[in-house]
Amino acid sequence: CTFHLTIDVKAAEEAGVIENSDFDNTTPIVITYTANLKDATAAGAYTNTAWTQETSKSTVTVDTYGIQIFKYDGSTVGEDSSLENATGLQGAQFALYSSDDVTVTNDKATVNQDATPIWTGSSGTNGYVTINGLAEGTYYLVETETPTGYTGASEPISVTVSKEAAGTDYTVDVNVANTKTPTTGGAGTMFYTFGGLAIVA
């Protein structure tokens, strides 16, 4: 086993924690301990088993989840909306907040002023970034910095993390499209410029 715990029953009795009457075969002795998964543990199911010399093994399973973000150029999506050939964008900065740090009014979510994100990160060269170590619940994803030349998500994105939403890999996929920032000037401006000069002449 990972660790072994020994209880000195005689010392516990002398300390007044238990009494001699507790050994009448009717009083249960309950041993309870709490264990936490490390932060950012990879998504999946983790089992923990405990037992004593007098009892059968008791197993508890803890599920932890992840969110996989794919940041991509929206103009590269096929007509069938497939992301198979979509171009991932590097350098998009994100922050994740719990539902307690967000106020929703008329279906519009706003991050509270004093809120601290539970995670921050950026998309890699392929446009992907993964958040691990999450419990079931509702989270809000905010794009804090957008790749140069693109317009990002303007509002927090609600993400529901659950066993049903995550599937067999315990990971919820969130796809975030960026649109290219419109360029200023160009032929349209030149047309009006030349038109103005003609009028002056």
VMD Tcl script that draws the C-alpha trace (Angstrom):
set ca {
  {0.00 0.00 0.00}
  {1.04 3.63 -0.39}
  {1.15 4.32 3.35}
  {0.45 2.34 6.51}
  {-1.25 3.76 9.61}
  {-1.04 2.10 13.04}
  {-3.40 3.05 15.88}
  {-2.39 2.30 19.46}
  {-5.76 1.35 20.96}
  {-4.38 1.10 24.52}
  {-2.93 4.63 24.31}
  {-6.24 5.92 22.89}
  {-8.09 4.40 25.85}
  {-5.65 5.90 28.34}
  {-6.07 9.29 26.68}
  {-9.85 9.07 27.05}
  {-10.47 8.98 23.28}
  {-12.21 5.64 23.64}
  {-13.56 3.78 26.65}
  {-13.54 0.17 27.66}
  {-17.28 0.03 26.97}
  {-16.57 0.74 23.32}
  {-15.32 -2.81 22.98}
  {-18.69 -4.44 23.50}
  {-18.87 -5.41 19.79}
  {-21.68 -2.91 19.12}
  {-19.88 0.45 19.05}
  {-18.44 1.23 15.60}
  {-14.95 2.65 15.34}
  {-14.80 4.96 12.30}
  {-11.53 6.03 10.72}
  {-11.84 8.95 8.27}
  {-9.20 10.72 6.26}
  {-9.25 13.17 3.35}
  {-6.94 13.15 0.34}
  {-6.70 15.74 -2.41}
  {-5.47 15.34 -5.97}
  {-2.53 17.54 -6.92}
  {-3.30 20.72 -8.85}
  {-3.43 20.30 -12.64}
  {-3.69 16.51 -12.41}
  {-4.37 15.12 -15.87}
  {-8.05 14.47 -16.58}
  {-9.27 10.99 -15.72}
  {-10.61 8.72 -12.97}
  {-8.41 8.06 -9.93}
  {-9.16 5.35 -7.38}
  {-8.16 5.19 -3.74}
  {-8.55 2.10 -1.58}
  {-8.45 1.86 2.21}
  {-8.94 -1.00 4.65}
  {-8.08 -2.23 8.13}
  {-7.16 -5.64 9.45}
  {-10.75 -6.04 10.57}
  {-12.61 -4.77 7.48}
  {-12.87 -5.38 3.77}
  {-11.35 -2.93 1.29}
  {-13.25 0.29 0.60}
  {-12.56 1.97 -2.76}
  {-13.42 5.54 -3.69}
  {-13.08 6.91 -7.23}
  {-12.41 10.59 -7.85}
  {-13.03 12.05 -11.30}
  {-11.06 15.07 -12.46}
  {-11.68 16.89 -15.71}
  {-9.97 19.04 -18.29}
  {-10.86 21.68 -20.88}
  {-9.10 21.60 -24.24}
  {-9.20 24.92 -26.08}
  {-8.65 25.15 -29.82}
  {-8.01 28.67 -31.09}
  {-8.29 28.93 -34.86}
  {-8.67 31.21 -37.87}
  {-12.40 31.20 -38.65}
  {-11.79 31.87 -42.33}
  {-10.06 28.48 -42.73}
  {-13.11 26.42 -41.76}
  {-14.65 24.34 -44.52}
  {-18.16 24.83 -45.87}
  {-19.33 21.88 -43.79}
  {-18.10 23.68 -40.62}
  {-15.48 20.98 -40.13}
  {-12.39 22.00 -38.18}
  {-10.27 19.28 -39.78}
  {-8.32 21.75 -41.90}
  {-8.72 24.80 -39.67}
  {-5.54 26.79 -39.01}
  {-4.65 27.02 -35.33}
  {-3.55 30.37 -33.93}
  {-0.66 30.74 -31.52}
  {-0.44 33.25 -28.70}
  {-4.08 33.75 -27.72}
  {-4.12 34.45 -23.96}
  {-6.91 32.99 -21.82}
  {-8.10 33.20 -18.22}
  {-10.53 30.77 -16.57}
  {-12.90 31.83 -13.81}
  {-15.25 29.88 -11.56}
  {-18.96 30.66 -11.67}
  {-18.63 32.37 -8.25}
  {-16.47 35.06 -9.87}
  {-18.93 35.90 -12.64}
  {-22.23 37.78 -12.60}
  {-24.82 36.86 -15.24}
  {-27.51 39.41 -16.07}
  {-29.96 38.91 -18.95}
  {-27.79 36.06 -20.26}
  {-24.73 38.34 -20.35}
  {-21.76 37.27 -18.22}
  {-19.44 39.79 -16.58}
  {-16.34 38.92 -14.56}
  {-16.41 40.53 -11.11}
  {-13.87 43.31 -10.60}
  {-12.06 41.63 -7.70}
  {-12.06 38.17 -9.31}
  {-8.85 36.15 -9.59}
  {-8.62 33.59 -12.39}
  {-8.13 29.97 -11.37}
  {-5.97 29.41 -14.46}
  {-4.20 31.43 -17.15}
  {-2.40 30.25 -20.28}
  {-1.93 30.70 -24.00}
  {-2.49 28.67 -27.16}
  {0.53 26.86 -28.60}
  {1.83 26.73 -32.14}
  {-1.02 24.39 -33.15}
  {-3.69 26.56 -31.52}
  {-4.30 24.18 -28.61}
  {-4.01 24.62 -24.85}
  {-5.35 22.29 -22.13}
  {-6.54 23.06 -18.60}
  {-6.39 20.15 -16.13}
  {-7.42 19.46 -12.55}
  {-11.03 20.69 -12.73}
  {-14.06 19.49 -10.79}
  {-17.54 19.30 -12.30}
  {-19.22 22.68 -12.57}
  {-19.65 25.79 -14.70}
  {-16.63 27.86 -15.67}
  {-16.11 31.01 -17.74}
  {-13.32 31.36 -20.27}
  {-12.08 34.86 -21.14}
  {-9.79 35.69 -24.03}
  {-7.51 38.33 -22.54}
  {-5.18 38.81 -25.50}
  {-5.79 38.09 -29.18}
  {-3.19 37.14 -31.82}
  {-2.02 40.09 -33.91}
  {-4.28 40.82 -36.87}
  {-7.35 39.10 -35.41}
  {-10.45 40.00 -33.46}
  {-11.07 37.73 -30.46}
  {-14.03 36.68 -28.32}
  {-15.58 39.79 -26.80}
  {-17.48 38.13 -23.94}
  {-16.78 35.36 -21.40}
  {-17.55 31.89 -22.76}
  {-19.58 29.63 -20.49}
  {-18.19 26.08 -20.25}
  {-20.08 23.29 -18.49}
  {-17.81 20.55 -17.17}
  {-19.58 17.29 -16.41}
  {-19.16 13.56 -16.96}
  {-21.71 13.71 -19.78}
  {-20.06 16.68 -21.51}
  {-16.51 15.38 -21.08}
  {-17.02 11.87 -22.41}
  {-14.59 8.98 -22.05}
  {-11.47 11.16 -22.05}
  {-12.82 13.40 -19.25}
  {-12.08 16.47 -21.37}
  {-14.48 19.13 -22.67}
  {-13.57 20.65 -26.04}
  {-13.98 24.40 -26.55}
  {-13.39 25.79 -30.04}
  {-12.81 29.54 -30.25}
  {-12.71 31.19 -33.68}
  {-10.96 34.46 -34.48}
  {-11.79 36.68 -37.43}
  {-9.19 38.72 -39.23}
  {-9.23 42.41 -38.37}
  {-10.55 44.44 -41.35}
  {-7.81 46.48 -43.01}
  {-8.26 50.23 -43.36}
  {-7.70 52.20 -46.56}
  {-7.47 50.28 -49.84}
  {-9.18 50.82 -53.17}
  {-12.37 52.17 -51.63}
  {-10.54 55.05 -49.95}
  {-8.53 55.82 -53.07}
  {-11.74 56.10 -55.10}
  {-13.12 58.76 -52.78}
  {-9.79 60.56 -52.69}
  {-9.53 60.83 -56.46}
  {-13.19 61.79 -56.64}
  {-12.61 64.61 -54.20}
  {-9.61 65.89 -56.16}
  {-11.65 65.86 -59.39}
  {-14.36 67.97 -57.76}
  {-11.75 70.47 -56.50}
  {-10.23 70.72 -59.97}
}
mol new
graphics top color blue
foreach p $ca { graphics top sphere $p radius 0.5 }
foreach p [lrange $ca 0 end-1] q [lrange $ca 1 end] { graphics top cylinder $p $q radius 0.2 }
display resetview
